[in-house]
Amino acid sequence: MIPFIDLKSQRIAYKEELQKAEQQVLDSGIYIGGPQVEALEEELALSCDKQDFFAVTCGSGTDALTISLSALNLQPGDQVIVPDFTFIAPAECVAQLGATPIFADINPNTLLIDPSEIAKRVTPKTKGIIAVDLFGECAPYQELRKVAQQYGLWILEDSAQAFGATQKNSQEKKQYACTFGDMAITSFYPTKPLGCYGDGGAIFTSNPHLAQKARELANHGSRSRYLHQSVGFNSRLDALQAAVLRIKLRHLEEEFSMRYKKAKIYDDFFMNWKGVKVTPQHIIDGNVSTYAQYTLLAENRERFIQILTKAEIPYCIHYPMPLHKQPCFAHLTHPTQENNSQQISQKVISLPFCAFTDVQSIIEKINSIA
Ligand SMILES: *Cc1c(COP(=O)(O)O)cnc(C)c1O
């Protein structure tokens, strides 16, 4: 069976480097924080290509969101605008802090939050926007920044799927994901484009006070041992994970160019395919996606699934329902009409994809069925 994300082949490709780095950590006697984690934080910040920029690692992407929201001083009763169509984490973290997620609809082609849907949801309680770089494509930050400025909101960039993605900014310059928000986060969950061998995450900001606050919160609200400035969390990155990430970071650019070529092969095939009408997530001019997922919109998803099943090709539905339909948010007020998020959740389907996926053989299998 073709793996949905081929982490085994990736491990084989870098095995010697990984094993050496892993052994060094195991022999070092330092397992949480320490020099590997510090070096990784520097390398992550450098990779974002922004002056005076900080990266703070922590226990997961979800923790990174919660810690960022706490650093931004989110309070019970506050409201935060989040996209209606995404993974649960951004809305969950807002709710965990006693605030309320307010769901904004998406653009049906890019699948990203629609900036024109934000203004009508702003109230005196609204504090910020969580923008998600869904499936690896950066959200429309120029427009989001305008809305945020107009209403005095912060932007938290959820780049869990998009570390290394780029977008052209207002000066037509390539700018990296994780640098668009007042704060940003990424996830090192194993199947993300930059993943480790367990949970891990990072917080990014160019604001030294927010960076300091995030670092403090991630370590029991403490700057120096047994002195606690705030009520914090235990959310730190293991040295072993940092060592693994440093190796994978070295290969990230070459992996991205492989991903890019493979996504183009899928795109070209599906554009002319006579089987079922499918359209890939639209990548806006000026955006370069990480293709954390290769996601299509299928007019007849049932039929497409039949073909994939016959061809023994695995698939995933990211995501089967909009967040406003989730039972845990049933008590909140919701759009009364069908929105794009609802319709899109009925059409989306993701195919096997990573730098090591044999896209050509998947296409051949599909062709042999339909
Ligand atoms: C994976 C993901 C997260 C959470 O990351 P974890 O490291 O699994 O906690 C948050 N937001 C989005 C959009 C994600 O895809």
The ligand as an SDF file (V2000), in Angstrom:
LIG
                    3D

 15 15  0  0  0  0  0  0  0  0999 V2000
   -1.3580   20.4430   13.0940 C   0  0  0  0  0  0  0  0  0  0  0  0
   -2.0260   21.7460   13.2880 C   0  0  0  0  0  0  0  0  0  0  0  0
   -2.0480   22.3930   14.5250 C   0  0  0  0  0  0  0  0  0  0  0  0
   -1.6060   21.7490   15.8060 C   0  0  0  0  0  0  0  0  0  0  0  0
   -0.3120   21.2870   15.8410 O   0  0  0  0  0  0  0  0  0  0  0  0
    0.1020   20.1290   16.8790 P   0  0  0  0  0  0  0  0  0  0  0  0
    1.5990   20.1900   16.8690 O   0  0  0  0  0  0  0  0  0  0  0  0
   -0.4370   18.8510   16.3530 O   0  0  0  0  0  0  0  0  0  0  0  0
   -0.4570   20.4900   18.2060 O   0  0  0  0  0  0  0  0  0  0  0  0
   -2.6010   23.6660   14.5990 C   0  0  0  0  0  0  0  0  0  0  0  0
   -3.1280   24.2550   13.5110 N   0  0  0  0  0  0  0  0  0  0  0  0
   -3.1490   23.6580   12.3090 C   0  0  0  0  0  0  0  0  0  0  0  0
   -3.7310   24.3850   11.1480 C   0  0  0  0  0  0  0  0  0  0  0  0
   -2.6170   22.3790   12.1550 C   0  0  0  0  0  0  0  0  0  0  0  0
   -2.6530   21.7810   10.9500 O   0  0  0  0  0  0  0  0  0  0  0  0
  1  2  1  0
  2  3  1  0
  2 14  2  0
  3  4  1  0
  3 10  2  0
  4  5  1  0
  5  6  1  0
  6  7  2  0
  6  8  1  0
  6  9  1  0
 10 11  1  0
 11 12  2  0
 12 13  1  0
 12 14  1  0
 14 15  1  0
M  END
$$$$
